[in-house]
Amino acid sequence: MNQPPTSMVTIVRSTAPAITRDSVLRARVSMATSFLTRGNEWIVTLSALWLVILSILLEGVARMRIGELSRRSGVSVPTIKFYLREGLLPPGELTSPNQAEYADTHLRRLRLIRALIELAGLPVARVKEVLESLDAGDQALHHRIGAVHRALAPSWPPAESADARAEARVRELIEKRGWMIEPDAPAIGTLAETIAVLQSLGQDDLAADLDSYADAVERLAEREVAAVASRPDADRIAESVVVGTILGERLIAALRLLAQEHISARLLGSASGDSRTE
């Protein structure tokens, strides 16, 4: 069997890394020339194979100018340029000294930036830190997404002596349930502070039912994390974490109020004659 000449191997290797519209055109012209000038069977086969590879690599790669990126993302052109200058958004592919093209990855990153700034209310500097953590390819996805999750959690000062018992109670709950939680997780302080406030207001019965709350949220968290993990890339997972955490809390609060009204009507309404279900 004839071996392909070095020149043809060089063509394939040199065009493979940079998959752009221009490189595809150049490759097709090169292959067409080879086909016309050389009738060997291996050239026809290699040309067809390379076209298939290019088609696969280009599938889903949509290029757009900054105006189109603005229209599709809902972010103004000046704001996009600001994000580019601040390093929140990676640069596009230059097509001329003053023109660049952007891909779907830029669109997804813009949606994540909007969620972090507009929905989560994070300052630009904090958003940049979150995105840098998200792009750290040497870390497991759990830790990279964890940076997004922690950015959404309120920070609390170290527990005072009156709250130390509440924090110890939280850590005991975590250990008992076998939850894999980082020792400095911000949610530990949030929960401890909440328990301390409940106790100071004389609502010890609510604070005493932590296991029931934990059972409910663990079942919910299993569904939420499974749904988020099904997203195809880190940016879309992170965006879902932001949206799901912030709007999910509103969703849970609203459903809880509706359920409480229903249970109240069932348990208390008939005794007072006020039930709307009767």
C-alpha positions in Angstrom: 0.0 0.0 0.0 1.3 3.4 -1.0 2.2 5.7 1.9 1.0 9.4 1.8 3.8 11.8 1.1 5.1 14.1 3.8 3.5 17.2 2.2 0.0 15.8 2.6 0.6 14.8 6.2 1.9 18.4 6.8 -1.3 19.8 5.3 -3.5 17.7 7.7 -1.5 18.4 10.8 -1.2 22.1 10.1 -4.9 22.7 9.6 -6.1 20.5 12.4 -5.5 22.8 15.5 -7.2 26.0 14.2 -10.8 25.1 13.2 -12.2 28.3 11.6 -14.2 29.1 8.5 -11.0 30.2 6.7 -9.1 27.1 7.7 -11.9 24.9 6.4 -12.0 26.7 3.1 -8.2 26.3 2.8 -8.3 22.6 3.6 -11.1 22.0 1.1 -9.1 23.8 -1.6 -6.0 21.9 -0.7 -7.9 18.6 -0.9 -9.6 19.5 -4.1 -6.2 20.2 -5.6 -4.8 16.9 -4.4 -7.7 15.1 -5.8 -7.3 16.7 -9.2 -3.6 16.2 -9.5 -3.3 12.8 -7.9 -5.6 10.0 -8.5 -4.3 7.6 -5.8 -7.0 5.9 -3.8 -5.5 7.0 -0.4 -5.8 10.7 -1.3 -9.5 10.3 -2.0 -10.1 8.4 1.2 -8.0 10.8 3.4 -9.8 13.8 1.8 -13.2 12.4 2.6 -12.2 11.4 6.1 -10.8 14.9 6.8 -14.0 16.5 5.6 -16.0 14.4 8.0 -13.6 15.3 10.9 -13.9 19.0 10.0 -17.7 18.8 9.9 -17.8 17.2 13.3 -15.5 19.7 14.9 -17.4 22.6 13.3 -20.8 21.3 14.4 -22.4 23.8 16.8 -19.6 26.4 16.4 -21.6 29.6 15.6 -19.5 32.7 14.9 -21.0 36.2 15.4 -19.9 39.8 15.5 -20.2 41.8 18.7 -23.5 43.3 17.6 -25.1 39.8 17.2 -23.5 38.8 20.5 -25.2 41.8 22.2 -28.5 41.0 20.6 -28.5 37.4 21.6 -27.3 37.9 25.1 -29.2 41.1 26.0 -26.0 42.8 27.1 -25.2 46.1 25.5 -22.1 46.5 23.3 -20.4 49.0 25.7 -21.0 46.6 28.6 -19.5 43.7 26.6 -16.4 45.8 25.8 -16.1 46.6 29.5 -16.3 42.9 30.4 -13.6 42.2 27.8 -11.3 44.9 29.3 -11.8 43.6 32.8 -11.0 40.1 31.8 -14.4 38.7 32.6 -15.0 37.7 29.0 -12.3 36.1 26.9 -11.3 37.9 23.7 -12.9 36.9 20.4 -11.1 35.6 17.3 -9.6 38.5 15.3 -10.7 38.6 11.7 -9.1 42.0 11.1 -7.2 44.5 13.3 -10.5 46.1 14.4 -12.9 43.2 14.1 -13.5 40.0 16.1 -15.8 37.1 16.0 -17.4 35.4 19.0 -18.7 31.9 19.6 -21.4 30.3 21.6 -18.9 30.0 24.5 -18.9 33.8 24.8 -22.7 33.8 24.8 -22.8 31.3 27.7 -20.2 33.2 29.6 -22.1 36.4 29.2 -25.2 34.7 30.6 -23.3 33.5 33.6 -21.8 37.0 34.2 -25.3 38.5 34.1 -26.6 36.0 36.6 -23.7 36.7 39.0 -24.0 40.5 38.7 -27.7 41.1 38.2 -29.2 38.2 40.1 -26.6 37.5 42.8 -25.6 41.1 43.1 -21.9 40.4 43.2 -19.4 43.2 42.4 -17.3 42.9 39.2 -14.1 42.1 41.2 -15.8 39.2 43.0 -17.3 37.9 39.7 -13.8 37.8 38.2 -12.5 35.7 41.2 -15.4 33.3 40.7 -14.8 33.0 37.0 -11.1 32.4 37.6 -11.9 29.6 40.0 -14.4 28.2 37.5 -11.8 28.1 34.8 -9.2 26.4 36.9 -8.9 23.2 35.0 -6.5 21.6 37.6 -9.4 21.3 40.1 -12.3 18.9 40.3 -15.6 20.3 39.0 -17.0 20.0 42.5 -14.5 22.5 43.8 -14.8 24.8 40.8 -18.6 25.0 41.1 -18.2 25.3 44.9 -16.5 28.7 44.3 -19.7 29.9 42.7 -21.9 28.4 45.5 -19.8 30.0 48.2 -20.0 33.4 46.5 -23.7 33.3 47.0 -23.6 32.5 50.7 -23.8 35.4 53.2 -20.7 35.8 55.3 -21.0 35.8 59.1 -18.4 36.9 61.7 -17.0 34.2 64.0 -19.5 33.0 66.5 -19.6 34.7 69.9 -19.7 32.7 73.1 -23.5 32.8 73.0 -23.6 31.3 69.5 -20.8 28.7 70.0 -23.3 26.2 71.2 -25.4 26.7 68.1 -22.4 26.2 65.8 -21.4 23.1 67.7 -24.9 21.8 67.2 -24.6 22.4 63.5 -21.3 20.6 63.2 -22.8 17.7 65.2 -25.7 17.5 62.8 -23.3 17.4 59.8 -21.2 14.6 61.4 -24.2 12.6 62.3 -25.6 12.7 58.8 -22.3 12.0 57.2 -22.4 15.1 55.1 -19.1 15.9 53.3 -18.8 19.6 54.1 -15.7 21.8 54.2 -15.0 23.0 57.8 -15.1 26.6 56.7 -18.3 26.4 54.6 -20.2 29.7 55.0 -23.5 27.9 55.4 -22.4 26.6 58.8 -22.2 30.1 60.2 -25.6 31.0 58.5 -27.3 28.0 60.1 -25.7 28.5 63.5 -26.7 32.2 63.5 -30.3 31.2 62.6 -30.5 28.7 65.4 -29.2 31.2 67.9 -31.8 33.8 66.8 -34.6 31.3 67.0 -33.5 30.3 70.6 -33.2 34.0 71.6 -36.8 34.5 70.5 -38.1 31.6 72.5 -38.7 29.4 69.4 -36.8 26.4 70.7 -39.3 24.0 69.3 -38.5 25.1 65.7 -34.8 25.0 66.4 -35.2 21.5 67.9 -36.5 20.0 64.7 -33.3 20.2 62.6 -33.4 16.6 61.5 -36.8 17.0 59.8 -35.5 20.1 58.0 -32.3 18.2 57.0 -34.3 15.2 55.7 -36.4 17.4 53.5 -33.6 19.5 52.1 -31.3 16.5 51.4 -34.0 14.9 49.3 -34.4 18.2 47.4 -30.7 18.7 47.0 -30.2 15.3 45.5 -32.7 16.2 42.7 -31.3 19.7 42.3 -27.6 18.6 42.0 -28.5 15.7 39.6 -30.4 18.2 37.3 -27.6 20.8 37.4 -24.9 18.1 36.8 -26.6 17.1 33.6 -25.7 20.5 31.9 -23.0 20.0 29.2 -20.3 22.4 30.4 -19.1 24.3 33.5 -20.5 27.7 32.6 -24.0 26.3 32.2 -23.7 24.3 35.4 -22.5 27.5 37.2 -25.4 29.5 35.7 -27.8 26.9 36.9 -26.3 27.0 40.4 -26.8 30.8 40.6 -30.3 30.8 39.2 -31.3 27.7 41.1 -29.9 28.9 44.5 -31.4 32.4 44.4 -34.7 31.7 42.6 -34.9 28.3 44.1 -35.0 29.8 47.6 -37.9 32.0 46.5 -39.6 28.9 45.0 -39.2 26.9 48.2 -40.4 29.8 50.3 -43.5 30.3 48.2 -44.4 26.6 48.2 -43.8 26.5 51.9 -46.2 29.3 52.5 -48.9 27.6 50.3 -48.4 24.3 52.1 -48.6 26.1 55.5 -51.8 27.8 54.5 -53.3 24.4 53.4 -52.2 22.6 56.6 -53.5 25.5 58.8 -56.9 25.4 57.1 -57.0 21.6 57.6 -56.0 21.7 61.2 -57.3 25.0 62.5 -59.9 26.2 60.1 -62.8 23.9 61.1 -62.4 24.8 64.8 -62.9 28.5 64.1 -65.3 28.2 61.2 -62.9 30.2 59.0 -61.8 27.4 56.7 -62.2 28.4 53.0 -62.3 24.7 52.0 -65.7 24.1 53.7 
